[in-house]
Amino acid sequence: MGLFYEKIQGIRMKDMIQEIRASVLRLTRELDNFQDIALYIKPPPGEIPELNGIDVYGESLPLNGIVGGDHIIYVDFKKRYDLEARIRQAREEGRREVVEDLIRCQGKAGIAVVDVSGHQVTDALLAAMLHQAFLLGTIYELDHYGQITERLFENLNTRFYNSSSVSKFLTMIYGEISEDGTFKFVSAAHPLPIVFSSEYDRIVDISRELCTVFPPIGTLPSQEDIDRRAVQSVLGYKERYEVNEWRLMGSGDILLLYTDGFSEHTRGDESYFPTHLETKLREVKRRSAKEIFEAIRADLMAFNKPSDDISYVVIKKK
């Protein structure tokens, strides 16, 4: 009787092991499928903007696996959209201001750097949601206004406030670099850019008066939302987005956009940012944007193993 019972138990144990293995295999396949989908929104090299006098390169370095909570979106208006067709249409419709703004888009490019709280592969889902919403909104903005306006970010904030968990939020910076070196941007609780001056051979201080920062996307309802009366918020409402404008880039200057995984990279009590970064920029400032990016990446990894997703974009004025 005891032997028979042991055989039954052995059969049950084998069945349980097989079921566990089957479940793990299904979950692994689901995760692989999710990674494939999330990887599809990772910007390919061809999306990196090309502007006269401006050199751009940047990537995300996920902590775990192929994708994580960081994300970069490039908007080279003249490559991604048929601006000539839009200009002709706007002229035929007599929308002079839209025509002028579309023409200006031919000489500038947009860059969005996003950081979702957490660095797991599944955190890429929130970044993917923003990716699609942002690019869809961009099409409507160009069609109606001839440029990306603050209204896009108000709508994104409202959408994420209504659909995201309070335990998950994202910071974001979206900036547009023009061929003359002017940089305009909106920041939602994201680390502010830095500028390395080629002339002064150091990272320059930026006046706080030139830096307006707003709460993370989706944490507070927008004051400009026409439906705000239907939304209860014990923490209040977010003020209207404002655009920061910097006119600081001289020949050879380097503008750096980044996530907090970059600025908070440490080795014990020692921080990589900004002292070690400044030293490296001083060494490689005459190289191309891609070469500067790669030199910083090698220096980061040599400094210490990352503990978070790291993303940064190098913008250099030739």
Disulfide bonds with the S-S distance in Angstrom:
none
